[in-house]
């Protein structure tokens, strides 16, 4: 074979094959109904509720001791005290130092953490399966016997001052803070961050008093999920938590939320972006409309293919990552659209969001648009509930709101049952633009006239001045232990 013939033969051999005819993929199957793994429930004589869930194949177990006491229970003049207490829990007990607490959890393949929500304080973590009983005992010790070492108290105080300084440098946090204060003006739910003066005034006696009042067995629930020795874990639960004082059940005092058409303007001179919160009070999960409103929110602004996202991100290019939420607390909830937009289009972005709300109030969505939303919600629910942390979060949700485990098993079915007319009715019933408050964090010189058509402009009070010792913000000192306890920083998005 000549060189030319060989080259031609090689070229033919390497030529791409003719593309095969494209086939239409089969339609996706509807998501299966959710089946809750079998739970083992019991209550200790002191009133502590316990739920054990054996699930999964990984040799890990998650333990979460949940007290129904959060930032919504902070004393009126001590905003953030619940979070300050939670941060101190892992800084030492009467028998263990902070390093010993973190080191023990690390040897078991995990860590111990605390977290505070508007309605809960959670103490827990995840370890290898064989150490689940040991983690139960450690969590009980941390929650019941904090020592409040003076050196660690002051370190946590300084860390808190730094955290709130950093948080108040973020425009979305300022927007959320003003939005909550507007909706819940006379309730702890309306207070997102403490002032530096409040943080400096926290005392150990106040932390102990909050713990004594709030960490009782009758407002607590222990969850263990994953792979673990059930008999050994139950025995350790009974031994470690039987002495938790019964306390009193939590008495929920739902706020009377405020709603009116207005623009709260938080000045941020020279800002090239405006941070927006637009919304109003709606309902809590006990209301029969809750899931229908959740579906409506997702279609409107709650996922990447939503109408508002398609409008102000994809079509207009006003923003990168808008989102809408139905955010709930015990006895109340709100709907909000959240976005950071270019300063020059602040008013235009608000107009487009309100226009999408009005469009949904006027006309029901198409069946195919709704089916995509339902598939997204059902699929993410099943996926998120298939792991330990996700399942515990769902169980906490139904227990906090008194919904019962059947609510979880009916979730997919009920989401799929929502009709286009249900969506339109939810928008008409709950999403009234005439009652929506807008918070705009931006440059008043550039945005005031843009937002004037959307309601009375109310200048927001200036944020609390940062503490001198926390300016400029500096990161906390490096942890002293190999697996330090973690706590979620304040000012998270909804």
HURA-V698192 format. One line per field, one symbol per residue. ss: DSSP state (H for helix, E for strand, C for the rest). burial: # if it has 16 or more other ideal C-beta (glycine too) atoms within 10 Angstrom, else .. Layout:
ss=???
burial=???
This chain:
ss=CCHHHHHHHHHHHHCCCCCCCCCCCCCCCCCCCCCCCCEEEEECCCCCEEEEEECCCCCEEEEEEEECCCHHHCCCCCCCHHHHHHHHHCCEECCCEHHHHHHHHHHCCCEEEEEECCCCEEEEEEEEHHHHHHHHHHHHHHHHCECCCHHHHHHHHHHHHHHHHHHCCCHHHHHHHHHHHHHCCCCHHHCCCCCHHHHHHCCHHHHHHHHHHHCCHHHEEEEEEECCCHHHHHHHHHHHHCCCCCCCCCCCCCCCCCCCCEEEEEECCCCCEEEEEEEEECCCCCCCCHHHHHHHHHHHHHCCCCHHHHHHHHHCCCECCCEEEEEEECCEEEEEEEEEEEHHHHHHHHHHHHHHHHHHHHCCCCHHHHHHHHHHHHHHHHHHCCCHHHHHHHHHHHHHHCCCHHHHHCHHHHHHCCCHHHHHHHHHHHCCHHHCEEEEEECHHHHHHHHHHHCEEEECCCCCCCCHHHCCCCCCCCCCCCCCCCECCCCCCC
burial=..............................#..#.#..#....#.###########...###############...################..###..######.######################.##############.####..##.##############..##############..##########.##..#....#..##..###############....##.##..##..#..#..#....#.###..#######..#.#############....##############..####.###....##..####################.#.###.######.##..##..##...##.#######..##..#.##.###.###.####.....##.###.###.#.#.######..##.#..#########.###.##..##.#..#..##.##..#..........#.#####..##..#
